[in-house]
């Protein structure tokens, strides 16, 4: 799968983008999530640079890009323990469940979910202990992520994936501070109000009925006001002069830094102070007489009660809050995304993956199905923007003499060229690979024995018995991906044997034949979008993800393609050439006749 590996504490050079990372497996009580979007946040940056180590005393931005010269690895994580590298970071995750471990209902497959950032499952729910998702365990900067089922929340809303991915870390941090300080309809001062957590705190405090005073730079004042702040105090201003001593009920602090003593001075007697960040620097002097003589309460906020994240899910579904998403990036641009975040180019920045095996909200890899024996038609199809095309020898009007010209046409148009063989003609798969196909698709696989024989015909010894003769395949660029083998599961027999088929050595992926699968399971008049079909689809997706296989499907329509992607399939054939030709011609003809009729009616 695609992932970004953190190889050690340090600068941006410690982030390594990879496409060959093993897909994780859901263990007892866990879920496997196809990541749709993941956020950029200070938590991941601070973890990367080791800022949580007590040996670091400067503000976070001073080491954000290049790291620090010296970090004590023993206490450089949220939990104060040594991190294990390589680590997949990503504390913010939105995605869909594609597989479940033992003890988790398979009914959860397909749910759109958010993962709680501060995890308690791995520390047996002991009070004031937690792991941070993407720190003590792998997180969301990957195509797939594993998370505890108990701390993965289904969410029902119309938000984009990027908007949802903006929530877990920033909003749970802010809500936790407000929860600890029991904020209500009172005067609240929020520092660092233009950052991700600060903006969240502004929204969430207003939701609680508070009068919000926000501290931010002048150039961000309008944005912060738009999120609900009642008053802006410019960053660096004299807080006592601007607000007066004892004028605030609660301080929500994310900055600390040299101005910190004034934050206590503006609190009223009996006021509350909550802190969950120190982007301005963690070291400051405190006159404890200010605390005890004025009965101030100070809250350090890391551990989160269960109700905090539960609250957020409710706020989302009732549309009581909305995050600000200023930019999106492909996962491969994670370095640029963090550079922009550190440079404060955006109030809030989000990362999103692109590409066929992308991590965060990739557009699906869409294929065309070629059934017409026409090089020109193939070029027209592919040049509209398809990522790949299948040359169909099973049901298409295409003979073997046309395969090489069609391969050249598809590949010359910038797409991958796949070949679907005739059923049980495994030697034809060998031949298609020799002719230079990027992938072969072998249909009607109903047993593990058939799967082993089909794959063996496509692999050289000792893995198989493919005969040597790469002919046109020898012209493939040295940098081209290895040729791949897909098997089709498309009936009740294949579904029953899905786990065993997916365990076949040398197999790269499964292509689900949705039409024949529906026919086999529910009969000829059944709806391909019905629950019977998609219960089977989800079972096949789960079998594939357990083995780290790619999973593809035949969509046949935009609606079916969307349903496939919502169930964890990112490689989908949109439609066949003859279908698109027929539908396009019919639509154009109907439009023309409709225009003619309208003209006649106007005479």
C-alpha positions in Angstrom: 0.0 0.0 0.0 1.0 3.7 -0.2 2.2 5.2 3.1 4.5 7.9 4.5 7.1 6.4 6.9 8.7 8.4 9.7 12.2 6.9 9.9 13.3 8.8 13.0 13.1 12.1 14.9 14.2 15.1 12.9 13.4 17.3 9.9 11.2 16.8 6.9 13.8 14.5 5.4 12.7 11.9 7.9 9.4 11.5 6.0 9.7 8.8 3.4 6.9 8.3 0.8 6.6 4.6 -0.1 4.3 2.5 -2.3 5.4 -1.0 -1.1 4.2 -1.0 2.5 2.4 -4.1 3.7 -1.3 -3.7 4.4 -1.9 -4.0 8.2 -4.3 -6.6 9.5 -7.1 -6.0 12.0 -6.5 -8.0 15.2 -9.0 -8.9 17.9 -11.3 -5.9 18.5 -9.9 -3.9 15.6 -11.0 -2.5 12.3 -9.2 -2.0 9.0 -10.0 1.4 7.5 -9.5 2.6 3.9 -8.3 6.1 4.6 -10.2 8.8 2.8 -8.5 11.9 4.2 -6.0 12.7 6.9 -5.1 16.0 8.5 -1.9 18.0 8.9 -1.5 19.2 12.5 1.0 20.3 15.1 0.8 17.0 16.9 2.4 15.0 14.1 5.0 17.7 13.5 5.9 17.9 17.2 6.2 14.1 17.3 8.4 14.1 14.2 10.8 16.6 15.6 10.8 15.2 19.1 9.5 18.5 20.6 7.8 16.7 23.5 11.3 15.8 24.9 12.1 17.9 28.0 15.5 18.6 26.4 13.7 21.0 24.0 12.8 24.4 25.4 12.1 26.4 22.2 8.9 27.1 20.3 7.8 24.3 17.9 8.3 26.3 14.7 12.0 26.6 15.3 12.5 22.9 14.6 9.5 22.2 12.4 11.3 21.9 9.1 14.9 20.8 10.0 14.4 19.3 13.5 16.6 19.9 16.5 20.3 19.2 16.8 19.8 17.1 19.9 16.7 15.2 21.1 16.3 12.7 23.9 14.5 9.8 22.1 13.5 8.3 25.5 10.9 11.0 26.3 10.1 12.5 22.8 6.5 11.2 22.5 3.2 12.2 23.9 3.3 9.3 26.4 6.9 10.0 27.3 8.0 6.6 26.0 10.4 5.8 23.2 8.8 5.7 19.8 9.4 2.7 17.5 10.5 3.5 13.9 9.5 3.2 11.2 6.2 4.8 12.2 3.2 5.8 10.1 2.0 9.1 11.5 -1.4 10.8 11.0 -3.5 11.6 14.1 -6.5 12.7 12.0 -8.3 10.0 10.0 -11.6 9.8 8.1 -12.3 6.7 6.0 -14.5 3.7 5.5 -14.3 0.3 7.2 -13.3 -2.4 4.8 -12.5 -5.3 7.2 -12.9 -6.3 10.8 -11.0 -8.4 13.3 -12.3 -11.1 15.6 -15.0 -10.0 17.9 -16.2 -7.1 15.7 -19.5 -7.3 13.8 -19.0 -7.5 10.0 -22.1 -5.3 9.8 -19.7 -2.4 10.4 -18.0 -2.9 7.0 -18.8 0.1 4.8 -19.3 2.6 7.7 -17.9 6.0 7.2 -15.9 6.7 10.3 -13.6 8.9 12.4 -10.9 7.5 14.7 -10.5 9.0 18.1 -7.0 10.5 18.4 -6.3 9.7 22.1 -6.8 6.0 22.3 -7.5 4.2 25.5 -8.0 0.6 24.3 -4.3 -0.2 24.2 -3.8 0.8 27.8 -6.9 -1.1 29.1 -8.8 2.1 29.7 -6.7 3.1 32.7 -7.4 6.6 34.0 -5.2 9.4 32.6 -3.3 7.0 30.2 -3.6 7.0 26.4 -1.8 6.4 23.2 -1.9 8.9 20.4 -3.0 7.6 17.0 0.0 8.0 14.7 2.5 8.2 17.6 2.5 5.1 19.9 0.7 3.2 17.1 0.5 3.6 13.3 -1.9 6.3 12.1 -3.5 7.6 8.9 -0.8 8.7 6.5 -1.4 5.5 4.6 -3.8 3.8 2.3 -5.1 1.7 5.1 -5.1 2.1 8.9 -6.0 -0.2 11.8 -7.9 1.2 14.8 -9.8 -0.2 17.8 -13.4 -0.8 16.9 -14.5 0.7 20.3 -12.8 4.0 19.5 -13.8 4.2 15.8 -17.0 6.2 15.4 -19.6 6.0 12.6 -20.6 9.4 11.4 -23.6 10.4 9.3 -23.3 13.8 7.7 -22.9 15.5 4.3 -19.4 16.8 5.0 -16.5 16.1 2.7 -13.9 13.6 3.8 -11.4 16.5 4.1 -13.7 18.4 6.4 -14.2 15.3 8.6 -10.5 14.7 8.7 -10.1 18.2 10.2 -11.9 17.1 13.3 -10.3 14.4 15.4 -7.1 16.0 16.7 -7.9 19.7 16.7 -11.5 19.6 17.8 -11.1 16.9 20.4 -8.2 18.9 21.9 -10.3 22.0 22.0 -13.4 20.2 23.3 -11.4 18.5 26.0 -10.1 21.9 27.3 -13.6 23.3 27.4 -14.9 20.2 29.0 -12.3 20.1 31.7 -12.8 23.8 32.4 -16.6 23.4 32.4 -17.0 26.4 30.1 -20.5 27.8 29.8 -22.0 31.2 29.1 -19.0 33.3 30.3 -16.1 35.3 29.1 -13.4 33.1 27.5 -10.0 34.1 26.2 -8.5 31.9 23.5 -4.8 32.2 22.5 -3.5 30.9 19.1 -7.0 31.4 17.8 -6.1 31.2 14.1 -4.6 27.8 14.3 -6.4 24.5 13.9 -7.1 23.9 17.6 -7.7 27.7 18.2 -10.4 27.9 15.5 -12.0 24.8 16.9 -12.0 26.3 20.4 -13.7 29.5 19.1 -16.5 27.5 17.4 -16.9 25.1 20.3 -16.9 27.8 23.0 -19.5 29.8 21.0 -21.6 26.6 20.8 -21.5 26.6 24.7 -22.8 30.2 24.8 -19.5 31.8 25.7 -18.4 35.3 24.9 -15.2 34.7 23.0 -12.1 36.9 23.0 -9.6 35.6 20.5 -5.8 36.4 20.3 -4.4 36.2 16.8 -2.5 38.2 14.3 -4.1 41.2 12.6 -4.1 39.4 9.2 -6.1 36.5 10.5 -8.6 38.6 12.5 -11.4 38.5 9.9 -11.2 34.7 9.5 -11.3 34.2 13.3 -14.2 36.7 13.6 -16.0 34.7 10.9 -15.8 31.6 13.1 -17.6 33.3 16.0 -15.1 35.4 18.0 -16.8 38.4 19.6 -13.6 40.4 20.0 -10.0 40.2 18.7 -6.9 41.1 20.6 -3.8 41.3 18.4 -1.1 38.8 19.2 1.6 40.4 21.3 -0.6 43.2 22.6 -0.6 44.1 26.3 -3.5 41.9 27.6 -3.9 43.9 30.8 -4.1 47.1 28.9 -6.5 45.7 26.3 -8.8 43.7 28.7 -8.1 44.7 32.2 -7.0 42.6 35.2 -9.5 40.0 36.4 -11.8 40.5 33.4 -12.0 36.9 32.1 -13.6 33.7 33.5 -11.6 31.1 31.5 -8.4 31.1 29.5 -7.9 28.4 26.8 -4.2 28.5 26.1 -2.4 26.9 23.2 0.6 29.3 23.1 2.3 29.8 26.5 5.5 31.6 25.6 6.9 34.8 27.3 3.5 36.5 27.7 2.1 33.6 29.8 2.0 35.4 33.2 -0.5 38.0 31.8 -2.9 35.1 31.1 -3.2 34.5 34.8 -3.5 38.2 35.5 -6.5 38.7 33.3 -8.4 35.8 35.0 -10.9 36.8 37.7 -10.6 35.4 41.2 -11.7 31.8 41.0 -11.0 31.7 37.3 -9.9 28.6 35.3 -6.9 28.2 33.0 -6.6 25.2 30.6 -3.5 24.4 28.5 -3.0 21.9 25.7 -0.1 23.4 23.7 2.9 25.6 23.9 3.6 26.7 20.3 5.2 29.9 21.7 7.6 28.0 23.9 7.1 25.6 26.9 9.2 27.5 29.4 7.8 30.4 31.4 8.0 31.8 35.0 5.0 31.6 37.3 4.4 33.4 40.6 2.5 30.8 42.5 1.1 33.5 44.8 -1.1 34.5 41.8 -2.5 31.0 41.7 -3.2 30.4 45.4 -4.1 33.9 46.6 -6.7 34.3 43.8 -7.9 30.7 43.9 -7.2 29.9 40.3 -7.6 26.4 38.8 -5.1 25.2 36.3 -5.9 22.3 34.0 -3.3 20.4 31.9 -5.3 18.7 29.1 -4.1 15.6 27.3 -6.1 12.6 28.4 -9.7 12.8 27.2 -12.8 11.4 28.8 -14.9 9.2 26.5 -17.6 11.8 26.4 -15.3 14.3 24.6 -15.2 12.5 21.3 -18.8 11.4 21.7 -19.8 15.0 22.0 -18.0 15.8 18.7 -19.8 13.1 16.8 -23.1 14.6 18.0 -22.1 18.2 17.1 -21.2 17.0 13.6 -24.4 15.1 12.9 -26.5 18.0 14.2 -24.4 20.4 12.1 -23.5 22.6 15.1 -19.9 23.1 14.0 -17.9 23.2 10.8 -14.2 23.1 10.2 -12.1 25.4 7.9 -10.2 23.5 5.2 -7.9 25.8 3.3 -5.9 23.5 1.1 -5.5 19.8 0.1 -2.5 17.9 -1.1 -1.6 14.5 -2.5 0.0 12.3 0.1 3.2 12.3 -2.0 3.4 16.0 -1.2 3.4 15.5 2.6 6.6 17.5 2.9 5.1 20.5 1.0 1.9 20.3 3.1 3.9 20.5 6.4 6.1 23.3 5.0 3.0 25.3 4.2 1.4 24.5 7.5 4.6 25.7 9.3 4.7 28.8 7.2 1.1 29.6 8.2 0.1 29.9 4.5 -3.3 28.6 5.5 -5.3 28.9 8.6 -5.7 25.2 8.4 -4.2 22.8 6.0 -5.3 19.3 5.1 -3.6 16.4 3.3 -5.4 14.3 0.7 -3.9 11.5 -1.4 -4.3 11.0 -5.1 -3.5 8.2 -7.4 -4.7 4.6 -7.8 -3.4 3.4 -4.4 -3.7 6.7 -2.6 -4.1 7.3 1.0 -6.5 10.2 1.4 -9.5 10.7 -0.7 -8.0 9.7 -4.0 -10.2 9.9 -7.1 -10.9 6.3 -8.0 -8.7 4.7 -10.6 -11.3 4.5 -13.4 -11.0 2.0 -16.2 -12.7 1.5 -19.6 -13.9 -1.9 -20.9 -13.0 -2.4 -24.5 -15.2 -4.8 -26.5 -15.0 -3.3 -30.0 -12.3 -4.4 -32.5 -11.2 -0.8 -33.2 -7.9 0.9 -32.5 -9.4 4.3 -33.2 -12.3 3.6 -30.7 -9.8 2.5 -28.1 -7.8 5.7 -28.5 -10.9 7.8 -28.3 -11.9 6.1 -25.1 -8.6 6.2 -23.3 -7.8 9.8 -24.3 -10.8 11.1 -22.5 -8.9 10.4 -19.3 -9.3 6.8 -18.3 -6.5 5.4 -16.1 -6.6 1.9 -17.6 -8.5 -0.2 -20.1 -9.4 -3.8 -20.3 -9.2 -5.5 -23.7 -12.0 -8.1 -23.4 -11.3 -11.4 -25.1 -14.1 -13.2 -23.2 -17.2 -11.3 -24.2 -15.8 -8.7 -26.6 -15.8 -8.7 -30.4 -12.0 -8.8 -30.4 -9.8 -11.5 -31.8 -6.2 -12.3 -30.7 -4.9 -10.7 -33.9 -6.1 -7.3 -32.6 -4.6 -7.5 -29.1 -1.2 -6.1 -29.9 -2.5 -3.1 -31.9 -5.0 -2.4 -29.1 -2.2 -2.7 -26.4 -0.2 -0.2 -28.4 -3.1 2.1 -28.8 -4.0 2.1 -25.1 -0.5 2.3 -23.8 0.4 5.0 -26.3 -2.5 7.0 -25.1 -1.1 7.1 -21.5 -3.1 4.4 -19.8 -2.4 0.9 -18.6 -3.6 -1.9 -20.9 -5.1 -5.0 -19.3 -6.3 -8.1 -21.1 -9.2 -10.3 -19.9 -8.7 -13.8 -21.2 -11.3 -16.3 -22.3 -12.6 -18.4 -19.4 -10.2 -21.3 -18.3 -7.8 -20.4 -21.1 -4.9 -19.8 -18.7 -2.3 -20.1 -21.4 -3.9 -17.1 -23.0 -2.9 -15.1 -19.9 0.7 -16.2 -20.4 0.5 -15.0 -24.0 -1.1 -11.7 -23.1 1.8 -11.0 -20.7 4.3 -11.9 -23.4 2.6 -9.3 -25.7 3.2 -6.6 -23.1 -0.1 -6.3 -21.1 0.3 -4.4 -17.9 -2.1 -6.8 -16.3 -4.1 -9.9 -17.1 -7.6 -10.7 -15.8 -8.6 -14.4 -15.6 -12.4 -14.8 -15.3 -14.7 -17.4 -13.6 -12.4 -18.5 -10.8 -14.5 -20.6 -8.4 -11.9 -22.5 -6.4 -8.4 -22.3 -4.9 -7.2 -25.0 -7.3 -8.3 -22.9 -10.3 -6.7 -19.9 -8.8 -3.3 -21.7 -8.3 -3.3 -23.0 -11.8 -4.2 -19.6 -13.4 -1.5 -17.7 -11.4 1.1 -20.5 -12.1 0.6 -20.0 -15.8 1.6 -16.3 -15.4 4.7 -16.8 -13.2 8.1 -18.1 -14.1 9.6 -21.0 -12.3 10.0 -21.7 -9.4 6.8 -19.7 -8.6 5.0 -21.2 -11.7 5.4 -22.6 -15.1 5.1 -19.7 -17.4 7.1 -20.3 -20.6 9.9 -17.9 -21.4 9.1 -15.7 -24.4 8.5 -12.0 -23.5 8.4 -10.9 -27.1 6.7 -7.4 -27.0 6.9 -7.4 -23.2 10.7 -6.9 -23.6 9.9 -3.4 -24.9 8.3 -2.3 -21.5 10.3 0.5 -19.9 12.6 -0.5 -17.1 10.7 1.8 -14.7 7.3 0.3 -15.5 5.6 -1.5 -12.6 5.7 -5.3 -12.7 3.1 -7.0 -14.8 0.1 -8.1 -12.6 -2.3 -10.9 -12.3 -6.0 -10.4 -11.4 -8.5 -13.2 -10.9 -12.3 -12.7 -11.2 -14.6 -13.7 -8.4 -18.1 -13.6 -10.0 -20.3 -16.4 -8.6 -21.4 -18.1 -5.5 -18.6 -20.7 -5.7 -15.9 -18.0 -5.9 -17.5 -16.1 -3.0 -17.5 -19.2 -0.8 -13.8 -19.8 -1.7 -12.8 -16.1 -1.5 -10.3 -16.5 1.4 -8.6 -19.5 -0.2 -8.5 -17.8 -3.6 -7.0 -14.6 -2.1 -4.3 -16.7 -0.4 -2.9 -17.8 -3.8 0.9 -17.1 -4.0 1.8 -14.7 -6.7 -1.7 -13.2 -7.0 -1.8 -9.3 -7.2 -5.6 -8.7 -7.0 -9.2 -9.6 -7.4 -11.6 -8.1 -10.0 -15.2 -8.5 -8.8 -17.6 -9.3 -11.6 -20.6 -7.6 -10.1 -23.1 -8.5 -12.9 -22.4 -12.2 -12.8 -22.1 -12.2 -9.0 -25.6 -10.7 -8.8 -26.9 -13.2 -11.3 -25.5 -16.1 -9.4 -26.7 -15.0 -6.0 -30.0 -13.4 -6.7 -31.2 -14.3 -10.1 -31.5 -12.6 -13.5 -34.0 -9.9 -12.5 -32.1 -8.7 -9.4 -30.7 -5.3 -8.8 -26.9 -5.1 -9.1 -27.0 -2.4 -6.4 -29.0 -4.6 -4.0 -27.8 -5.7 -0.6 -27.3 -9.2 -1.7 -24.6 -8.1 -4.1 -23.0 -5.7 -1.7 -22.9 -8.1 1.2 -20.9 -10.3 -1.1 -18.8 -7.4 -2.4 -17.9 -6.5 1.2 -16.9 -10.0 2.0 -14.6 -10.2 -1.0 -13.0 -6.8 -0.2 -12.4 -8.0 3.3 -10.7 -11.2 2.0 -8.5 -9.1 -0.3 -7.4 -6.6 2.4 -6.5 -9.4 4.7 -4.0 -10.6 2.1 -2.9 -7.1 1.0 -4.3 -7.6 -2.5 -5.7 -4.9 -4.8 -9.4 -5.1 -5.3 -11.1 -3.9 -8.5 -14.6 -4.2 -9.8 -16.8 -3.7 -12.9 -19.1 -0.8 -12.3 -21.1 -0.4 -15.5 -22.5 3.0 -14.5 -21.6 6.1 -12.5 -24.0 5.0 -9.7 -22.6 1.5 -9.4 -19.0 2.9 -9.6 -19.8 5.3 -6.7 -21.3 2.4 -4.7 -18.1 0.4 -5.3 -15.8 3.2 -4.1 -18.0 3.7 -1.0 -17.3 0.1 -0.1 -13.5 0.3 -0.3 -12.9 -0.4 -4.0 -10.7 2.3 -5.6 -10.1 0.6 -8.9 -13.3 0.4 -10.9 -14.2 0.0 -14.6 -16.8 2.7 -15.3 -18.4 1.1 -18.4 -17.8 -0.7 -21.7 -17.2 1.1 -24.9 -20.4 -0.2 -26.6 -22.5 1.0 -23.6 -21.0 4.5 -23.7 -21.4 4.6 -27.5 -25.0 3.5 -27.2 -25.9 5.8 -24.3 -24.2 8.8 -25.9 -25.9 8.3 -29.2 -29.3 7.9 -27.7 -28.9 11.0 -25.5 -27.8 13.1 -28.4 -30.6 11.8 -30.6 -33.2 12.5 -27.9 -31.9 16.0 -27.4 -31.9 16.7 -31.1 -35.4 15.4 -31.6 -36.5 17.3 -28.5 -35.1 20.6 -30.0 -36.8 19.9 -33.3 -40.1 19.2 -31.6 -39.8 22.5 -29.6 -39.1 24.4 -32.8 -42.1 22.9 -34.5 -44.3 23.7 -31.5 -43.3 27.3 -31.8 -44.4 27.7 -35.5 
